[in-house]
Amino acid sequence: MTIQLPQGPYEPRATPLDLAPSGAPLASRTVFSAAHVVADPYADISPDDPVAVDWDATLAFRRHLWSHGLGVAEAMDTAQRGMGLDWAGAGELIRRSAAEAKSVGGRIACGVGTDQLTGPATLPEVRAAYEEQLALVEGSGAQAILMASRALAAAANGPEDYLETYAHLLRQATEPVVLHWLGPMFDPALEGYWGSADLDAATDTFLKVIAEHPDKVDGIKISLLDAEREVDVRRRLPGGVRCYTGDDFNYPELIAGDDRGFSHALLGIFDPLGPLAAHAVRVLDTGDVEGFRALLDPTVELSRHLFKAPTRFYKTGVVFLAWLAGHQEHFTMVGGLQSARSLPHLAKAYELADGLGLFPDPELAEARMRALLTVHGGSR
């Protein structure tokens, strides 16, 4: 039956893609999905209170990702770090998810930042905050992802402050970490990270950190939405240091790679695309690059839609699709972020995701889309 969306009538898909779970590990690429958190819609809290998380639903979603052979990148930007989820909540999320990963044999890496700092901070305070979070993540048995820090961006006076801070942290790390460069399109407070607004100069500083400590860097995640720059950085990495693409606009070509190398993946878009992404990488494992691209290229339109400016609000679309797919029973987000995207934006996300066959139960997705339309006053 046709559904009247804001952009016009749409005939929902009748059958989903057949993407049954397969816990077998992916072979040719290391792939992490950054995962969202599920809010508790029945918690009687105000905007000034700590967020309330539905832990059962949150952990169930991580088991869903692991069941398809994906790793989970925990407590990252996708989990609303700095946009609803504070350090207390993130710390609890890390502890719970790491324990769950251990119980099911899932791969997990967790974000290490400085978001317990609530005001202006000195460089020693930034280092201490990073150290506190690094100790928690490594103590939980998870791999550490050193995230870009708003506090460091505000406190640093130039590249040398970044070089000294990261050198100190890498010396503290027990195991090799992933370094994360998150661009200002995801977080405006990170403008000029690595000590310069000039991306060439910033790239040189970033690479210098890695070159001076290659044994402590498992890989890098670049989230600049700039495929050319990622390829350039990838080709300049020391041997043994991986590049994990964080480019939600150009991931198929970057993961496929070229005759000089390829990117692994650590992506927020693989939250809604998890089963399809895992299936595509298994096709790539056989050496079938064309088959991989045929599966993943059609998803780029949806990803570019979800991550359109203001890019930092992409989490709203990710959680919306999780609700439509039946991974949670409501469309509520920590911090009330479900209001951050318009009805037309969400309706287009539904149409694109349904067209790809992403919803395990298309009838449920349609019913929930109709319910959302009704809440907004019905179709016009």
C-alpha positions as CSV (number, residue, x, y, z in Angstrom):
1,M,0.0,0.0,0.0
2,T,1.3,3.4,-0.9
3,I,2.5,5.7,1.9
4,Q,2.2,9.4,1.5
5,L,5.6,10.9,2.5
6,P,6.4,14.6,2.6
7,Q,8.4,14.2,-0.6
8,G,5.5,12.4,-2.3
9,P,3.9,8.9,-2.5
10,Y,6.1,5.9,-1.9
11,E,5.4,2.2,-2.4
12,P,7.2,0.3,0.4
13,R,9.4,-2.7,-0.4
14,A,7.7,-6.0,0.3
15,T,10.8,-8.1,1.1
16,P,14.1,-7.3,2.8
17,L,17.5,-8.4,1.8
18,D,18.4,-11.9,3.1
19,L,21.2,-11.0,5.5
20,A,21.3,-13.7,8.1
21,P,23.9,-13.4,10.9
22,S,27.2,-15.0,10.4
23,G,29.6,-14.8,13.3
24,A,32.6,-15.8,11.2
25,P,35.3,-13.0,11.3
26,L,35.9,-10.9,8.2
27,A,39.2,-11.7,6.6
28,S,40.5,-9.0,4.2
29,R,39.5,-5.9,6.2
30,T,39.2,-5.0,9.9
31,V,35.7,-3.4,10.2
32,F,34.3,-1.6,13.2
33,S,30.8,-0.2,13.5
34,A,30.5,2.8,15.8
35,A,27.3,2.1,17.7
36,H,24.6,4.3,19.1
37,V,23.1,4.2,22.5
38,V,19.4,3.5,23.3
39,A,17.7,6.0,25.7
40,D,15.3,4.9,28.4
41,P,12.1,6.7,27.3
42,Y,10.3,6.1,30.6
43,A,12.9,7.7,32.8
44,D,11.5,10.8,34.6
45,I,14.4,13.1,34.1
46,S,14.9,16.8,33.1
47,P,17.4,18.2,30.7
48,D,19.7,19.0,33.6
49,D,19.8,15.4,34.9
50,P,22.2,12.7,33.9
51,V,21.0,10.8,30.8
52,A,19.1,7.5,31.3
53,V,20.2,4.6,29.1
54,D,18.2,1.5,28.3
55,W,21.2,-0.9,28.9
56,D,19.4,-4.1,27.8
57,A,18.5,-2.6,24.4
58,T,21.9,-0.9,24.0
59,L,23.8,-4.1,24.7
60,A,21.4,-6.1,22.5
61,F,22.3,-3.9,19.5
62,R,25.9,-4.6,20.1
63,R,25.3,-8.3,20.0
64,H,23.5,-7.7,16.7
65,L,26.6,-6.2,15.3
66,W,28.9,-8.9,16.6
67,S,26.6,-11.6,15.3
68,H,27.5,-10.3,11.8
69,G,31.2,-10.5,12.4
70,L,31.7,-6.7,12.9
71,G,33.7,-5.1,15.6
72,V,32.1,-2.5,17.8
73,A,33.6,1.0,18.3
74,E,32.2,2.0,21.6
75,A,31.6,5.3,23.3
76,M,32.4,7.3,20.1
77,D,30.8,10.2,18.4
78,T,27.9,7.9,17.3
79,A,27.1,7.2,20.9
80,Q,26.6,10.9,21.4
81,R,29.8,11.6,23.3
82,G,29.6,15.3,24.0
83,M,26.1,15.5,22.6
84,G,24.0,14.0,25.3
85,L,26.2,11.3,26.8
86,D,28.6,12.6,29.5
87,W,31.7,10.9,30.8
88,A,29.9,9.2,33.7
89,G,27.5,7.6,31.2
90,A,30.3,6.8,28.7
91,G,32.3,5.2,31.4
92,E,29.4,2.9,32.4
93,L,28.8,2.2,28.7
94,I,32.5,1.1,28.2
95,R,32.4,-1.1,31.3
96,R,29.2,-2.9,30.3
97,S,30.0,-3.2,26.6
98,A,33.5,-4.5,27.2
99,A,32.2,-7.2,29.6
100,E,29.5,-8.1,27.0
101,A,32.2,-8.4,24.3
102,K,34.2,-10.7,26.5
103,S,31.2,-12.9,27.2
104,V,30.3,-13.3,23.5
105,G,33.8,-13.1,21.9
106,G,33.1,-9.8,20.2
107,R,35.8,-7.4,19.1
108,I,35.6,-4.0,20.8
109,A,37.5,-0.7,20.8
110,C,36.5,2.3,23.0
111,G,36.8,6.0,22.8
112,V,39.3,7.8,25.2
113,G,38.7,11.5,25.5
114,T,38.6,14.4,28.0
115,D,34.9,15.0,28.3
116,Q,35.0,14.9,32.1
117,L,36.5,18.4,31.9
118,T,33.6,20.9,32.1
119,G,35.5,24.2,31.7
120,P,38.7,25.7,30.5
121,A,41.6,23.3,31.2
122,T,45.4,23.5,31.3
123,L,47.5,21.1,29.3
124,P,48.4,19.0,32.4
125,E,44.7,18.8,33.2
126,V,44.0,17.6,29.6
127,R,46.7,14.9,29.9
128,A,45.3,13.8,33.3
129,A,41.8,13.5,31.9
130,Y,43.0,11.4,28.9
131,E,45.0,9.2,31.3
132,E,41.9,8.6,33.5
133,Q,39.9,7.4,30.5
134,L,42.8,5.4,29.0
135,A,43.1,3.5,32.3
136,L,39.4,2.7,32.4
137,V,39.4,1.5,28.8
138,E,42.5,-0.6,29.0
139,G,41.4,-1.9,32.4
140,S,38.1,-3.1,30.8
141,G,40.1,-5.2,28.3
142,A,39.2,-3.1,25.3
143,Q,41.4,-1.5,22.7
144,A,41.8,2.3,23.1
145,I,40.8,4.9,20.5
146,L,42.4,8.2,21.4
147,M,39.7,10.7,20.3
148,A,40.2,14.3,19.4
149,S,39.7,16.5,22.4
150,R,37.8,19.8,22.6
151,A,39.7,20.7,25.7
152,L,43.1,20.1,23.9
153,A,41.9,22.1,20.9
154,A,41.1,25.0,23.3
155,A,44.3,24.7,25.4
156,A,46.9,24.0,22.8
157,N,49.0,27.0,21.4
158,G,50.4,25.1,18.4
159,P,51.6,21.8,17.0
160,E,54.2,21.3,19.7
161,D,51.4,21.0,22.4
162,Y,49.8,18.3,20.4
163,L,53.0,16.4,19.8
164,E,53.9,16.5,23.5
165,T,50.4,15.5,24.7
166,Y,50.1,12.6,22.3
167,A,53.7,11.4,22.9
168,H,52.9,11.4,26.7
169,L,49.7,9.4,26.1
170,L,51.3,6.9,23.8
171,R,54.0,6.2,26.3
172,Q,51.3,5.5,28.8
173,A,49.3,3.1,26.6
174,T,49.8,-0.6,27.3
175,E,48.7,-1.7,23.8
176,P,48.7,0.0,20.4
177,V,45.9,2.5,20.1
178,V,43.9,3.9,17.2
179,L,44.4,7.7,16.7
180,H,41.2,9.5,15.7
181,W,41.1,12.7,13.7
182,L,37.6,14.1,13.8
183,G,36.9,17.0,11.5
184,P,35.0,20.2,12.4
185,M,32.1,19.1,10.3
186,F,31.4,16.6,13.0
187,D,32.3,18.9,15.9
188,P,32.9,22.6,15.3
189,A,35.0,22.8,18.5
190,L,37.7,20.8,16.8
191,E,38.5,23.4,14.2
192,G,42.3,23.8,13.8
193,Y,43.1,20.4,15.4
194,W,46.7,19.4,15.3
195,G,47.7,23.1,15.7
196,S,46.6,24.5,12.4
197,A,43.6,25.3,10.3
198,D,45.8,24.5,7.3
199,L,45.0,20.8,6.6
200,D,48.4,20.2,5.0
201,A,50.2,21.5,8.1
202,A,47.8,19.6,10.4
203,T,48.4,16.4,8.4
204,D,52.1,16.8,8.8
205,T,51.8,17.1,12.6
206,F,49.4,14.1,12.7
207,L,51.9,12.0,10.8
208,K,54.8,13.1,12.9
209,V,53.0,11.7,16.0
210,I,52.7,8.4,14.3
211,A,56.2,8.4,12.9
212,E,57.7,8.9,16.3
213,H,55.7,6.2,18.0
214,P,54.8,3.5,15.3
215,D,54.9,0.7,17.8
216,K,52.2,2.3,19.9
217,V,49.8,3.1,17.0
218,D,47.7,0.2,15.6
219,G,46.0,2.5,13.2
220,I,44.4,5.9,12.5
221,K,40.8,6.9,11.8
222,I,40.3,9.9,9.6
223,S,36.9,11.6,9.6
224,L,37.3,14.5,7.3
225,L,35.0,13.5,4.5
226,D,37.9,14.0,2.1
227,A,38.8,10.9,0.2
228,E,41.9,12.4,-1.5
229,R,43.4,13.4,1.8
230,E,42.7,10.0,3.3
231,V,44.5,8.2,0.4
232,D,47.4,10.6,0.7
233,V,47.7,10.0,4.5
234,R,47.3,6.2,4.0
235,R,50.2,6.1,1.6
236,R,52.4,8.0,4.0
237,L,51.8,5.7,7.0
238,P,54.7,3.6,8.5
239,G,54.5,-0.1,7.7
240,G,52.1,-2.0,9.9
241,V,50.0,1.1,10.8
242,R,46.4,0.7,9.5
243,C,44.1,3.3,8.1
244,Y,40.5,3.0,9.3
245,T,38.3,5.1,7.1
246,G,35.8,7.3,8.9
247,D,34.6,8.8,5.6
248,D,30.9,8.3,5.5
249,F,30.7,9.8,2.0
250,N,33.3,7.8,0.2
251,Y,33.7,4.5,2.1
252,P,33.2,1.9,-0.7
253,E,36.1,3.2,-2.8
254,L,38.3,3.7,0.2
255,I,37.7,0.2,1.5
256,A,38.1,-1.4,-1.9
257,G,41.4,0.5,-2.3
258,D,43.7,0.6,-5.3
259,D,47.0,-1.0,-6.3
260,R,48.8,0.9,-3.6
261,G,46.7,-0.1,-0.6
262,F,43.3,0.1,1.0
263,S,41.5,1.4,4.1
264,H,40.0,-0.7,6.9
265,A,36.8,0.8,8.4
266,L,35.5,2.4,11.5
267,L,32.2,4.0,10.5
268,G,29.1,5.4,12.0
269,I,27.1,4.5,8.8
270,F,27.9,0.8,9.6
271,D,25.4,1.1,12.5
272,P,22.4,1.0,10.2
273,L,24.3,-0.8,7.4
274,G,25.9,-3.5,9.6
275,P,24.5,-6.7,8.1
276,L,24.8,-5.4,4.5
277,A,28.3,-4.0,5.2
278,A,29.5,-7.3,6.6
279,H,28.1,-9.2,3.7
280,A,29.8,-6.9,1.3
281,V,33.2,-7.3,3.0
282,R,32.8,-11.1,2.9
283,V,32.3,-10.8,-0.9
284,L,35.5,-8.7,-0.9
285,D,37.3,-11.4,1.0
286,T,36.9,-13.6,-2.0
287,G,38.7,-11.1,-4.2
288,D,35.4,-9.9,-5.9
289,V,35.9,-6.1,-5.8
290,E,33.1,-5.5,-8.3
291,G,30.7,-7.6,-6.3
292,F,31.7,-5.6,-3.2
293,R,31.1,-2.3,-4.9
294,A,27.8,-3.5,-6.4
295,L,26.6,-4.1,-2.8
296,L,27.9,-1.1,-1.1
297,D,27.9,1.7,-3.7
298,P,24.0,2.0,-3.7
299,T,24.2,2.7,0.1
300,V,26.1,5.9,-0.4
301,E,23.1,8.0,-1.2
302,L,21.5,7.1,2.2
303,S,24.8,7.8,4.0
304,R,25.3,11.2,2.4
305,H,21.7,12.0,3.3
306,L,22.1,11.0,7.0
307,F,25.5,12.8,7.2
308,K,24.4,16.0,5.4
309,A,25.2,19.3,7.1
310,P,24.9,19.9,10.0
311,T,26.8,16.6,10.0
312,R,27.0,16.3,13.7
313,F,23.3,15.5,13.8
314,Y,23.6,12.3,11.8
315,K,23.0,10.4,15.0
316,T,19.3,11.2,14.8
317,G,18.9,9.4,11.5
318,V,20.9,6.4,12.8
319,V,18.7,6.0,15.8
320,F,15.6,6.6,13.7
321,L,16.6,3.7,11.4
322,A,17.3,1.5,14.3
323,W,13.7,2.1,15.6
324,L,12.3,1.4,12.1
325,A,14.4,-1.8,11.9
326,G,13.0,-3.1,15.2
327,H,16.2,-2.8,17.2
328,Q,14.5,-0.6,19.8
329,E,10.9,0.1,20.7
330,H,10.9,3.9,20.5
331,F,12.4,6.9,18.7
332,T,13.8,8.7,21.8
333,M,17.4,9.8,22.2
334,V,19.5,10.9,25.1
335,G,19.5,14.7,25.3
336,G,16.3,14.8,23.3
337,L,18.3,14.7,20.0
338,Q,15.4,13.0,18.2
339,S,14.3,16.6,17.4
340,A,17.5,17.5,15.6
341,R,16.3,16.4,12.1
342,S,13.1,17.4,10.3
343,L,10.2,15.1,9.4
344,P,11.1,15.5,5.6
345,H,14.7,14.4,6.4
346,L,13.6,11.4,8.3
347,A,11.0,10.4,5.7
348,K,13.7,10.5,3.0
349,A,15.9,8.3,5.2
350,Y,13.1,5.8,5.5
351,E,12.5,5.7,1.7
352,L,16.2,5.3,1.0
353,A,16.7,2.6,3.6
354,D,13.6,0.7,2.6
355,G,14.7,0.8,-1.0
356,L,17.9,-0.9,0.0
357,G,16.1,-3.6,1.8
358,L,17.6,-2.8,5.2
359,F,14.6,-3.4,7.3
360,P,14.2,-7.0,8.5
361,D,10.5,-6.5,8.8
362,P,9.3,-4.0,6.1
363,E,5.7,-4.0,7.4
364,L,6.9,-3.0,10.9
365,A,9.1,-0.2,9.4
366,E,6.1,1.1,7.4
367,A,3.8,1.0,10.4
368,R,6.3,3.0,12.5
369,M,6.8,5.5,9.7
370,R,3.0,5.9,9.4
371,A,2.9,6.4,13.2
372,L,5.5,9.2,13.0
373,L,3.5,10.9,10.3
374,T,0.4,10.7,12.4
375,V,2.2,12.3,15.4
376,H,3.3,15.1,13.1
377,G,-0.3,15.8,12.0
378,G,-0.8,13.2,9.3
379,S,0.2,13.2,5.6
380,R,-0.7,16.2,3.4
